[in-house]
Amino acid sequence: MRPEIGRAVTLLDNAPQDGRDGPTGATLVAALRESGLLAACRDLAHHPEDPLELLSALGAVGGASLSAGRLFEGHVNAVKLVHLYAGPAKERLLADLSAGALFGIWGADGPHPAVVDAGTVRGAKLFASGADVLDRAIVSVRDGDRPQLLLFTRAQLAGRLYPEEWHPSGMSSTASGRCDLDGLDASEAVPLGRPGDYLAEPHFQGGVWRYAAVQMGAMRTLTKVAAAQLQRRGQASAPLQSLRLRRMVVACETSRLWLEDAARGVEVPGAPASAADTSILARLVVADEAKALLAAMDDALGAASFMQGHPAERIRRDLGFYLRQANPDGLSQAVMDRMVEGGRWP
């Protein structure tokens, strides 16, 4: 395991509880920066020598803090896009990593979708994770009928970020508020690729395994918390409690196996577009297993894990929210349609 991963976990575990619901986003990012893990993404984010090292990093950070994991996964995603599409600007942008810059990508549109109109950006982005801490933000905007990626600096977005509008029950430290893009000059941004490049597989949907890896890390932590509490109660060997723990262990291991397959399939040079389907299936499997794990944990611990201050309480809220990713039904149907049509089966 890369030393930066271990340092990041230690720093996150010891981060001060300086926010209304645990460490603030700034505190989490400071830990990731100090550990060297943000800078390590120059090599780790795109075609790493060992794809399982990237899986290990995502899982470890998610196991320490899901909010930190979300910010780190967005950083990995954005750095990968720089590698793929930044062209002549790539080395200059990657040099920012040495200073610990945090990158991210914002794709979710609100009531007024982001578009380019005669060289001017119109609209806004929602779920702008890290709106209070990001240094470099990639946004997707519609250019005609295709998405175009534009990279802006934090200075260019000054006065346009609204992290205070973020009021969820979980993942509060990501400060995923709104970003108002209306009136920005598109020519002042760094374009990443051409319109439509963003949708190329296996780099688009093929990347969903990465946030599922963060979720798996939290699943492992919840399993350890549940086992420790049942041991303290003297209930770990009770047949029904043992069955619940077994269900949690199986959920973690099933998730790991699917995610390893996805990482090995997607995060290598020359990966085929079809590798994205393995990533999508892994993401769906992890969501199903995580829900089963949460149900087993709640039955095992009873009311305890709902009490503020319990080591599982914030994690279960964060994970329950984080699992609500966009359009799982559409993803599932699309991948099965492709498998049926192509006759591709495991």
Beta strands, then each sheet from edge to edge (+ up, - down):
strand 1: 103-106
strand 2: 115-117
strand 3: 120-122
strand 4: 124-128
strand 5: 136-143
strand 6: 146-153
strand 7: 161-162
strand 8: 177-180
strand 9: 190-192
sheet 1: 1+ 5+ 6- 9+
sheet 2: 2+ 3-
sheet 3: 4+ 8- 7+
end
